[in-house]
Each structure stands twice: as C-alpha cells, then as structure tokens.
Amino acid sequence: MLSENNFKVYYQPIWNLKNKKLLGYEALIRNGSVDIGRLFREASKLGIIDQLDVASFNSIVKAGLPPNGLLFINITASGLPFLSPELARNLTMERMVLEFTEYGYKNIQDLGVILEKWRNKGVKLAVDDLKPGGDQLKLALAIKPDYIKIDRSLVNNCHLQGNKKALLEWIVALCGQLNAEVIAEGIERIEEAGFLVEMDIEYGQGYVLGRPEPAWREENTMTVLVPLAYKIV
C-alpha cells in the first residue's frame, strides 16, 4: 500500500481568477476507491505517515512537472524530515511548491533548518486549509509561506453567508502581512468565484473551475466566465 507504484497522480488546475491565466496545478494522489484523506489519518495514527509521505512524493516527482506553471505537492510536517531535495534533483525546483496539509504534526520549530534547504533550491512553500485558530494558522505564522490556501469551509456558499466575509477579510489581511499569495480552494459555484474576486482573492481552484484529471490541460487560459462585478452582502 505504501509503494509509489500504488498511486496514480491527478492534477487540478489553479487559476488566476482576475486575468484567467494558469498559476499551476495541485498534484493529487489516487489509489482506486481508497479515501486518501482517511489513508493519511490512519497512517498518522499508526505512526507510518512518513512512509506514506515519501511514497506519495516519489510518485508525483516521478510523473514530472507540467509544461507550464507551478506544481503544488502535498506533504506533511511529519514526513518532511524524510524528504530531500535530492529526490527532485531532475526537476526545475523553482516551479515546485511544497504544500503542508493538516495531517501528522511535529514541532514546527524543528522544521526551520530543513525548510531552508528546500528554499535555497528555489522551492516555494504553501499552507493548506487555513482558517482562524488551529495548527495550520500556527504553521503559517511560523514558516511564512509563499501561498496560503483558504479552508473550503469558508469558501462554500460564501456569496450567501455574510458572516464569512469578515473571516475572509481577516485571512486576506493576514496574507498581506506575511507577504503570501491567497488561494481559495473548493470553489464549486461560479457565484463563489465572483464573490472571491470582489474580496480581492486572486487565485482559486475547485470543481467549477476544473476537476482533477490524470493529465495536464491543453489550455492555459480559464474558459469559465467569472463575474467580475459581484455584489458583496
């Protein structure tokens, strides 16, 4: 189960919602009908998440980089010490983004030296699933990533729920202080995308913008029409 040969890599596009240009892709591993989130949770409980991280990372690196844009690769803080830039030495590292998921935590302070090695190679960092409170916020404050992804719970129906506006504004302000770009994930309605643009959130991904696919897309321009004048409630 933990062999890289067990995984197939899918790619979900990440778009600039304002100019419709491709930012890159998030690489997502698949293993038949297995729930990958549950697999990582169980691996964390069993103390083998580092092995799962290495197998996942190797399968993604083996598949290579897209012809255009960045490649976001999910990793965990627990698995990072077992990964080395040497594993990706044949790739253009300036186009790689290590995206920290919420699974398998270690002491954040222990990651500094390791992250510096990756950054010295030109690799960028991202924090996934950020929302007020929780470990992902602590991680973002500690490592000052290049990209921060907003938790999908804040994106879902954001155009209809006025209380989410203040939370999104807070995250946008935080990202400004950290010099991090903001990415909204889990966008499933075109109205959500329009609302996020009005909130000055530049990047997004989600089913309505492009589903995960087992190959790169031919087009580098988003074909979905996002309303650029959406009324914020």
C-alpha positions in Angstrom: 0.0 0.0 0.0 2.9 2.4 0.7 4.7 1.8 -2.5 4.8 4.7 -5.0 3.6 2.2 -7.6 0.2 2.0 -5.8 -0.6 5.6 -6.6 -1.9 7.4 -9.7 -1.4 11.2 -9.9 -4.2 13.5 -10.8 -3.8 17.3 -11.4 -6.3 20.0 -10.5 -5.7 23.5 -12.1 -5.2 26.6 -10.0 -6.2 29.8 -11.8 -5.8 33.5 -11.5 -9.4 34.5 -11.1 -8.8 38.0 -12.4 -6.8 37.5 -15.6 -7.8 33.9 -16.2 -4.2 32.7 -16.5 -3.0 29.4 -15.2 -1.0 29.6 -12.0 -0.3 25.8 -11.9 -1.6 22.5 -10.6 -2.1 20.7 -7.4 -0.9 17.1 -7.6 -3.4 14.7 -6.0 -2.7 11.0 -5.5 -5.3 8.4 -6.0 -5.4 4.7 -5.1 -8.5 3.2 -6.6 -11.5 3.7 -4.4 -9.4 4.3 -1.3 -10.2 7.6 0.6 -6.8 9.3 0.6 -7.7 11.6 3.5 -8.7 8.6 5.6 -5.5 6.8 4.5 -3.4 9.7 5.8 -5.3 9.9 9.0 -4.9 6.2 9.6 -1.2 6.4 8.7 -0.8 9.2 11.3 -2.4 7.0 14.0 -0.2 4.1 13.1 3.0 6.2 13.1 3.8 5.5 9.4 2.8 8.8 7.8 6.4 9.4 6.9 6.4 6.3 4.8 3.2 7.4 3.1 4.6 10.9 2.5 7.7 9.5 0.8 5.7 7.1 -1.4 3.3 9.9 -2.4 6.1 12.4 -3.0 8.1 10.0 -5.2 5.1 9.1 -7.3 4.4 12.8 -8.0 8.1 13.6 -8.7 8.4 10.6 -11.0 5.5 11.9 -13.1 7.4 15.2 -13.7 6.4 18.8 -13.9 3.6 20.3 -16.1 4.6 22.1 -19.3 3.5 25.4 -17.7 3.1 26.8 -14.3 3.8 25.6 -10.8 3.3 22.2 -9.2 1.9 22.1 -5.7 2.9 18.9 -3.9 1.1 17.9 -0.7 3.4 16.9 2.2 3.1 16.7 6.0 5.2 18.2 8.6 5.9 14.7 10.0 7.1 13.4 6.6 9.2 16.4 5.6 12.3 15.3 7.5 12.3 12.1 5.4 12.2 14.0 2.1 15.3 15.5 0.5 15.8 18.0 -2.4 17.9 15.2 -4.0 14.7 13.3 -4.6 13.6 16.0 -7.1 17.1 16.8 -8.4 16.0 16.2 -12.0 13.2 18.8 -11.8 13.2 22.6 -12.0 12.7 23.3 -8.4 11.7 26.9 -8.9 8.5 25.5 -10.2 7.8 23.3 -7.2 5.6 24.3 -4.2 5.6 22.1 -1.1 2.0 22.3 0.3 1.7 21.5 4.0 -1.5 19.5 4.8 -3.1 19.2 8.2 -2.0 15.6 8.8 0.8 14.4 11.1 2.2 17.2 13.1 5.7 17.7 14.6 7.2 20.6 16.5 7.1 23.5 14.0 10.3 25.0 15.3 12.2 21.8 14.3 11.4 22.4 10.6 13.5 25.6 10.2 16.8 24.1 9.0 15.0 21.6 6.7 12.9 24.2 5.1 15.9 26.4 4.5 17.5 23.6 2.4 14.4 23.5 0.2 14.1 27.2 -0.1 17.8 27.5 -1.1 16.9 25.3 -4.0 14.2 27.7 -5.1 11.3 25.7 -3.8 8.2 27.6 -2.6 6.0 26.8 0.4 2.3 26.7 0.9 0.0 26.1 3.8 -3.3 24.2 3.1 -6.7 24.6 4.8 -6.1 27.8 6.7 -8.9 29.1 8.9 -8.9 31.1 12.2 -7.4 29.1 15.0 -5.8 25.6 14.7 -2.4 24.2 13.8 -2.4 25.4 10.2 -2.6 29.0 11.4 0.4 28.4 13.8 2.3 26.8 10.9 1.6 29.8 8.6 2.8 32.2 11.2 6.0 30.2 11.8 7.2 29.4 8.3 5.8 32.5 6.4 4.8 30.6 3.2 4.6 31.9 -0.3 1.0 30.8 -0.7 -1.9 30.2 1.8 -5.0 28.2 0.8 -8.2 29.2 2.4 -10.1 26.3 4.0 -13.0 25.2 1.8 -15.5 25.6 4.7 -15.1 29.4 4.4 -15.5 29.2 0.6 -18.6 27.1 0.5 -21.6 29.4 -0.2 -19.5 32.5 0.8 -21.7 34.6 -1.5 -24.7 33.7 0.6 -23.4 33.8 4.1 -22.4 37.3 5.2 -20.6 36.2 8.3 -17.9 34.6 6.2 -17.0 38.0 4.7 -15.3 39.1 7.9 -13.3 35.9 8.1 -12.2 36.1 4.5 -11.1 39.7 5.0 -9.1 38.7 8.1 -7.3 36.0 6.1 -6.6 38.4 3.2 -5.1 40.9 5.7 -3.0 38.2 7.3 -1.6 37.0 4.0 -0.7 40.6 3.2 1.3 40.8 6.5 3.0 37.5 5.7 3.6 38.5 2.0 1.8 35.4 1.0 -0.5 35.0 -2.0 -4.1 33.8 -1.3 -5.7 30.8 -3.0 -9.3 29.8 -2.4 -9.9 26.1 -2.8 -13.1 24.1 -3.0 -14.9 26.6 -5.4 -17.9 24.8 -6.6 -20.2 27.6 -7.7 -19.4 30.4 -10.2 -21.1 32.9 -7.8 -18.4 31.9 -5.1 -15.7 32.8 -7.6 -17.2 36.1 -8.4 -17.6 36.9 -4.7 -14.0 36.0 -4.0 -12.7 38.2 -6.8 -14.6 41.1 -5.2 -12.8 40.2 -1.9 -9.5 40.7 -3.7 -8.7 37.0 -3.6 -6.7 36.5 -6.8 -6.3 32.7 -7.1 -8.7 29.8 -6.9 -9.3 26.2 -7.6 -12.4 23.9 -7.4 -14.7 21.7 -9.4 -16.4 24.6 -11.2 -13.0 25.8 -12.5 -11.6 22.4 -13.3 -11.8 18.9 -11.9 -8.7 16.8 -11.1 -7.6 14.9 -14.3 -4.9 12.3 -14.9 -3.2 14.6 -17.5 -2.2 18.2 -18.0 -4.7 20.6 -19.6 -4.0 21.8 -23.1 -5.3 25.3 -22.5 -3.5 27.8 -20.2 -6.4 30.3 -20.1 -9.5 29.7 -17.9 -12.6 29.2 -20.0 -15.1 29.6 -17.2 -16.7 33.0 -17.1 -16.3 34.6 -13.6 -18.4 37.6 -12.9 -16.1 40.5 -12.0 -18.8 42.7 -10.5 -20.4 40.7 -7.8 -22.3 42.4 -5.0 -20.9 41.6 -1.6 -23.5 41.1 1.0 
